């Protein structure tokens, strides 16, 4: 902790990124319950997004304009 006149003004920390937390880590820490099913559904098919459509046009269509 860095202080100026006794008041905290900054906090120093590591330069390295924290390691990614896995589901197994969370289960071991008791923060989540383990999955009850061991089978996983297959990933959905990838769809190509149209490249000639503007986002504001899609929003207008969704909003009924």
C-alpha positions in Angstrom: 0.0 0.0 0.0 1.3 3.4 -0.9 0.3 6.3 1.4 0.5 10.0 1.3 0.2 11.7 4.7 -1.0 8.4 6.1 -3.8 8.0 3.5 -3.8 5.2 1.0 -3.4 6.5 -2.5 -2.2 3.4 -4.5 -1.8 -0.3 -4.2 1.1 -2.2 -5.8 0.6 -5.7 -7.3 2.3 -8.3 -9.5 3.0 -7.6 -13.1 2.0 -11.1 -14.2 -1.6 -11.9 -15.0 -3.3 -14.1 -12.5 -3.7 -17.7 -13.6 -7.0 -18.6 -15.1 -9.4 -20.2 -12.6 -10.9 -23.5 -13.7 -14.1 -25.1 -12.8 -12.2 -27.7 -10.8 -10.6 -24.9 -8.8 -14.0 -23.5 -8.0 -15.4 -26.9 -7.0 -12.3 -27.5 -4.8 -12.8 -24.2 -3.1 -16.5 -25.0 -2.5 -17.7 -22.0 -4.5 -19.7 -24.0 -7.0 -21.3 -27.4 -7.1 -19.8 -29.9 -9.5 -21.9 -30.7 -12.6 -24.3 -33.6 -12.1 -24.2 -34.6 -15.7 -20.9 -35.9 -17.2 -22.1 -35.9 -20.8 -21.9 -32.6 -22.7 -24.1 -31.6 -25.6 -22.3 -30.9 -28.8 -21.3 -27.4 -29.7 -23.8 -25.5 -31.9 -23.0 -25.1 -35.6 -21.1 -22.0 -36.5 -23.1 -19.6 -38.6 -21.6 -17.0 -40.8 -22.8 -13.5 -40.1 -23.8 -11.4 -43.2 -21.2 -8.8 -44.0 -23.5 -6.5 -45.8 -25.8 -5.7 -42.9 -25.4 -2.7 -40.7 -26.0 -3.2 -37.0 -28.2 -0.1 -36.7 -30.5 -1.6 -39.4 -30.8 -4.8 -37.5 -31.7 -2.9 -34.3 -34.3 -0.8 -36.2 -35.8 -4.0 -37.5 -35.9 -5.6 -34.1 -37.5 -2.4 -32.7 -40.1 -2.4 -35.4 -39.0 0.8 -37.1 
